[in-house]
Amino acid sequence: MGVLDHNRDEVSGPSERFVLEFSGWQNRKTRVLFLAKRDGIDKVVKTLQYAGKLAHWSLEERNPILAARYKNLEVAAGLSRKAHRAGRSLTGFSTLRSTTYPDLTIQLLTIFGFSGEMVYWLFDHFTWLSKVGVLNAGLAAKTIYISSFGESVGYIFFITIDVILIKRGMQAEAVYKKQLTKLEASEDPTLMTEESATLVQVQSLKAKISGIKMQRVMSTMSIIARTSDLIIALSVIDPNPFVSHTITLGLSGLASAWAGWHQQWPESN
């Protein structure tokens, strides 16, 4: 008897069974939608990559054979992610053309951010081809530096955008909360009907506040992901004992993967 069958025996009626079965179907559907996204798969493989890095580091002295297997996992996952990102530079250009911007400041920051990322994606292709042996292996050191530099530039601009959006959202939220307080104080909530203009305004303001809070969560996840990736890029551009340490790189990679996982998960959108 499976887990679902066991749970079915414990529920008390058809309505509870329907909820249980629908919930299971909905969870499966959510996972399918997540894995159908290019970025969704990337976050799963990125988790494997940096989990492999940390496992290799922790087992290198105690169990070299097992550590070597985790190293193979890290390398394979890293190369597969690079292959999977083929064509992303064209995707970035398409996004730039199709996106609408709230103002000139955000538009310019977005253009600069995507410009950096397109350099990263473009030269990342050459890094991948060098590492798999199609191009000269010595080329990888140069292309990974250029791609990491472009990546860092792009992340700085995108982090700036997220900070601006969070600040603007907090200001707008404060205004909406003041308006909401005035509306609720102007009329007795028990006297509000579904057709009441005041109730409609109250619901509208609450929806706007809820939307701002959700956007703040997504922007925070974006900052965490891009700051983590920035640390990884700095280990190539300007290596030092902190950013180049395996624990720093491993935790940064996992933080980036899981923050991106939250952003890409269907129920978060």
C-alpha positions, 0 to 999 in steps of 0.5 A: 500500500502506497502513502497516498492509499494509506492516507485515503484510509484515514480520511473520513469522507469523500470531500476530504479524499478529494482535497487530498487527491487534488493537493497531491495532483497540484504538488506534482503539477507545480514540480512539473511546471518548475522543471519545465523552466530553463531556470528551474532546471538550472537551479536544481543542477546548481544545487547538485554542483555546489553540494558536490563541491562542499562534499568533496572538500569535507571528504577529501582527506577522510575518503579520497575515493568518495571525494573524487566522485563528488568532484566529478559530480561538481564538474559534470553539473557545472559543464551541463549548466554551461551547455544548458545556457546556450543562447542566453545572450540572445534571450537577454537581448530579446528581453531588453526589447520587449520589457516595459520600464516604469521610468528612465532610471530603471530602464538605463540600469536594466540596459547596463545590467543586461549588457553585462550579463550578455557578455557573461553568457557569450563568453561562457559559451567559449569557456564551456567549449574550451573545457570540453576540448572543442577549443584550446584548453588554454583559452578557458582562463581568458574567457572565464575572466571576461565572462566573470567580469561581465557577470559582476557588472551586470549583478551590480546594476541588477542589485541596484534596481532591486534596492530601488524597487524595495525602497519605492515599494516601502514608500508606496506601502506607507501611503496605502496604509495611511489611506487604508487607516482613514477609510476604515476609520471613516466607516463602521466595518460592520456596516460595509456591504459587498456593494459598498464603495468604501469596502471596494476601496479597502479591498483594493488597497489591501491587494496593493499592499499584498502585492508590494509585500510579495514584490519585496520578497522576490526582490530580496531573493534576487539580491541574495541570489545575485550577491552570492553569484557576485562573490563567486565571480569575484573569486575569478576576478580578484581571488583572495582567501575569503571569496576563494575558500571552498566553504564560501563558494559552496554556501554562496552557490547553494544560497544563489540556487535556493533563492533562485529556486524560490523565485522560479517556483510557480506558487511564488509567481 
